[in-house]
Amino acid sequence: MNDDQTLDASAPGSDADRRAVRNLLWVESFLVQGQWASAEYLLRETKWPAPWRSPYTEGLATAREHAGQRPEASVERHVAQWASPRTFRHDVPVRCPRCAAIGVVTSQAGRARFTCLQCTARITTWQGPMLIHGVCTCPQCGGLIEIRRPTPRGHTPRAVEADCPGGHVAQLAVQGADVPADCPGAGAHRRTVHVCRDDPYSHDPPLDPDLGLELALATKTRHGWVWALNHDHLEELRAFVAARVRVTSDYQYQWANRLPRWIIDGHHRREVLAALRKLG
């Protein structure tokens, strides 16, 4: 973008113009940091009013030019990055829960933040479902009770009922909820279960791991969901699936070792690659 095209998000104009200004500021930031795929994705997904067609065209050409300079992985052999899924948790495109527009979850100093570029909604706390889980003993027969029960965010019960192998019904206090002192099971460690965030990747649809918002880079197939956290993750996944020989490490938390078996099955290669092409 030219130096004389200085953008000011507070400049007068229509709401569409102001949204376009904010989007271009994000794009400029991505281009400066070398995040070409993220810049191209945001430019492509934004509806641009007429006054900003020229900056949009220039920015998109720059993003595509640099993104095209990345070396393409061989379709015969690909060595997966020695990294966990956490490595790709930066600049994650998600859908705004208020207006369904595309926004980006950013993380700074370990704190995640989402700001919608369409309706300016701001989110800094977990929005996804919660999970009640734990293993405890039945107060009547001493049998082990294992519980794993999803619960909506903001609707965590103070106590739950669970069946034990002996046929009894036990009432268990939920640690982490607002448990009063007279609640059955309160204060008894062996009759307490815990509440935490549910697995965002197994949700339908998949969610981002920091705020629990719906991933923008996700599509459903007859086998399940194909998703990526961002375009760096998408490119690595595409190269891995396309390769005839895939090299991974023994590290159990490596992202490639945690893929569903149907994704790495060679019989599904064409279908998975077709789904990845839909994402970008």
C-alpha positions in Angstrom: 0.0 0.0 0.0 1.3 3.5 -0.8 2.6 5.8 1.9 0.0 8.5 1.0 -2.8 6.0 1.7 -2.8 6.4 5.4 -5.7 4.7 7.1 -7.6 6.0 10.1 -10.2 3.8 11.7 -11.9 6.9 13.3 -12.3 8.7 10.0 -15.8 9.8 9.0 -17.8 7.7 6.6 -20.3 4.9 6.4 -20.1 1.9 8.7 -18.9 -0.2 5.7 -16.1 2.2 5.1 -15.0 2.1 8.7 -15.1 -1.7 8.7 -13.0 -1.7 5.6 -10.4 0.6 7.2 -10.2 -1.7 10.2 -9.8 -4.7 8.0 -7.0 -3.1 6.0 -5.2 -2.2 9.2 -5.3 -5.9 10.2 -4.0 -6.8 6.7 -1.2 -4.3 6.9 -0.2 -5.8 10.3 -0.2 -9.3 8.8 1.9 -8.2 5.8 4.5 -6.5 8.0 4.8 -9.7 10.1 5.1 -11.9 7.0 1.8 -13.7 7.7 0.9 -13.8 4.0 -1.7 -16.6 4.1 -3.6 -14.8 6.9 -3.6 -11.6 5.0 -4.8 -13.2 1.8 -7.6 -15.0 3.7 -8.9 -11.8 5.3 -8.7 -9.8 2.0 -10.6 -12.5 0.2 -13.3 -12.9 2.8 -14.1 -9.2 3.3 -16.8 -7.4 1.3 -15.1 -4.2 0.1 -17.0 -1.0 -0.6 -16.0 0.9 -3.8 -13.7 3.5 -2.1 -11.3 0.7 -1.0 -11.1 -1.4 -4.1 -7.6 -0.2 -5.0 -5.9 -0.9 -1.6 -7.7 -4.2 -1.5 -6.3 -5.2 -5.0 -2.8 -4.1 -4.1 -2.8 -5.9 -0.8 -4.2 -9.2 -2.2 -1.5 -9.1 -5.0 1.2 -8.7 -2.4 -0.1 -11.5 -0.2 -0.4 -13.9 -3.1 3.0 -13.0 -4.5 4.7 -13.8 -1.2 2.5 -16.8 -0.4 3.5 -18.3 -3.8 7.2 -18.1 -2.9 6.8 -20.8 -0.3 8.4 -24.1 -1.4 5.8 -26.7 -2.1 6.1 -30.1 -0.4 6.8 -33.1 -2.5 3.8 -35.3 -3.1 6.0 -38.4 -2.8 7.5 -37.7 0.7 6.7 -35.2 3.4 8.3 -34.8 6.9 5.8 -33.5 9.3 6.7 -30.6 11.5 7.9 -31.7 14.9 5.3 -29.7 16.7 2.1 -30.1 18.8 -1.2 -28.5 17.8 -0.4 -25.7 20.2 2.2 -24.5 17.8 -0.5 -23.3 15.3 -2.5 -21.5 17.9 -1.8 -18.0 16.6 -4.0 -15.7 14.5 -6.9 -18.3 14.4 -9.8 -17.3 12.0 -13.1 -17.9 13.8 -16.8 -16.9 13.3 -18.2 -14.2 15.5 -21.0 -15.6 17.7 -23.0 -12.4 17.2 -22.9 -11.7 13.5 -21.2 -14.9 12.0 -18.6 -12.7 10.4 -14.9 -13.8 10.1 -12.6 -12.5 12.8 -9.2 -13.5 14.3 -8.3 -14.8 17.7 -5.0 -13.3 18.8 -2.9 -14.2 21.8 -0.5 -11.9 23.6 1.4 -12.8 26.8 -0.7 -15.9 27.2 -4.0 -14.1 27.0 -6.4 -14.6 24.0 -8.6 -12.0 22.6 -11.2 -11.8 19.8 -12.4 -8.6 18.1 -15.0 -8.9 15.4 -14.1 -6.7 12.4 -17.8 -6.5 11.4 -19.8 -5.8 14.6 -16.8 -4.9 16.9 -17.8 -7.5 19.5 -15.0 -8.3 21.9 -14.4 -11.6 23.7 -11.7 -12.5 26.2 -13.3 -15.4 28.1 -14.1 -19.0 27.2 -17.4 -19.4 25.3 -17.4 -23.1 24.6 -19.0 -26.0 26.5 -17.8 -27.4 29.8 -17.2 -31.0 30.9 -18.0 -32.6 34.2 -15.6 -35.5 34.8 -14.0 -37.6 37.5 -13.7 -41.0 39.2 -15.0 -41.4 42.7 -16.4 -44.1 45.0 -20.0 -44.9 45.7 -20.9 -44.0 49.3 -23.1 -47.1 49.6 -21.1 -50.0 48.2 -17.7 -48.4 47.6 -17.7 -49.2 43.9 -15.9 -46.9 41.4 -18.0 -44.4 39.5 -16.6 -42.8 36.4 -18.5 -39.8 35.0 -17.9 -37.7 31.9 -20.8 -35.4 31.1 -20.8 -32.3 28.9 -22.6 -29.2 30.2 -23.3 -25.8 28.6 -21.2 -22.9 29.7 -22.8 -20.9 32.5 -25.1 -23.8 33.4 -22.8 -25.9 35.6 -24.9 -27.8 38.3 -23.9 -27.9 41.9 -24.4 -31.6 42.1 -25.0 -34.5 39.6 -26.4 -38.0 40.0 -24.5 -41.0 38.6 -25.2 -44.8 38.6 -22.6 -47.1 40.2 -21.9 -50.7 39.0 -23.8 -51.9 42.1 -27.0 -50.4 41.0 -27.0 -47.4 43.4 -27.5 -43.8 42.5 -24.9 -41.5 44.0 -25.1 -37.7 44.3 -21.8 -36.1 43.6 -20.7 -32.5 44.3 -19.2 -30.6 41.4 -15.9 -28.9 42.3 -15.6 -25.6 40.5 -19.3 -24.9 40.7 -20.9 -22.7 43.4 -21.2 -25.5 45.9 -22.9 -24.5 49.2 -21.7 -26.1 52.5 -24.9 -28.1 52.9 -24.8 -29.7 49.4 -24.7 -33.5 49.5 -21.1 -34.6 49.0 -19.7 -31.1 49.7 -16.3 -31.4 51.5 -16.0 -35.1 50.8 -13.1 -35.5 48.4 -14.1 -39.0 47.3 -17.6 -37.8 46.4 -16.5 -34.8 44.3 -16.1 -34.5 40.5 -14.6 -31.6 38.6 -15.6 -29.2 35.8 -13.3 -28.0 33.1 -13.4 -27.0 29.4 -14.6 -29.6 27.0 -12.4 -30.8 24.1 -12.8 -28.0 21.5 -11.6 -30.2 18.6 -14.2 -33.0 19.2 -17.1 -30.5 19.2 -19.6 -30.2 16.3 -18.5 -27.9 14.8 -14.8 -27.7 15.9 -13.9 -24.7 18.2 -10.8 -22.8 18.7 -8.8 -23.9 21.8 -8.5 -20.5 23.5 -12.0 -19.0 23.5 -14.2 -21.8 22.3 -15.4 -20.0 19.1 -16.4 -21.8 15.9 -13.4 -22.3 13.6 -13.7 -20.6 10.2 -11.4 -23.1 8.5 -13.6 -26.2 9.0 -15.8 -28.3 6.7 -17.8 -31.5 7.3 -17.3 -34.7 5.3 -19.1 -38.0 5.5 -16.3 -39.3 7.8 -16.2 -36.2 10.1 -14.8 -32.7 10.3 -11.7 -31.5 8.5 -10.4 -28.3 10.1 -7.3 -26.2 10.5 -6.4 -23.6 13.1 -4.9 -21.1 10.6 -3.4 -21.1 7.1 0.0 -22.3 8.3 -1.7 -25.3 9.8 -3.8 -25.8 6.6 -0.7 -25.8 4.4 1.1 -28.3 6.6 -2.0 -30.5 6.7 -2.5 -30.4 2.9 1.2 -31.3 2.3 1.0 -34.2 4.8 -2.2 -35.7 3.4 -1.0 -35.4 -0.3 2.3 -37.1 0.4 2.6 -40.8 -0.5 5.3 -41.3 2.2 4.7 -39.5 5.5 7.4 -39.2 8.1 6.5 -38.5 11.7 8.4 -38.7 15.0 7.8 -40.8 18.1 6.5 -37.8 19.9 3.0 -38.7 20.9 1.8 -35.1 21.0 3.0 -34.3 17.5 0.1 -32.9 15.6 0.4 -35.5 12.8 0.2 -38.4 15.3 -3.1 -37.0 16.7 -4.9 -37.0 13.4 -8.0 -39.3 13.0 -7.2 -42.5 11.3 -9.7 -41.8 8.5 -7.7 -38.6 7.5 -4.4 -40.5 7.1 -6.0 -43.4 5.3 -4.7 -43.4 1.8 -8.2 -44.5 0.5 -9.6 -41.2 1.6 -6.8 -39.0 0.2 -8.8 -37.5 -2.6 -11.8 -36.7 -0.5 -9.7 -35.1 2.3 -7.7 -33.0 -0.2 -11.0 -31.9 -1.8 -12.2 -30.8 1.6 -9.0 -28.9 2.3 -9.3 -27.1 -1.1 -12.7 -25.7 0.1 -10.9 -24.1 3.0 -8.5 -22.1 0.9 
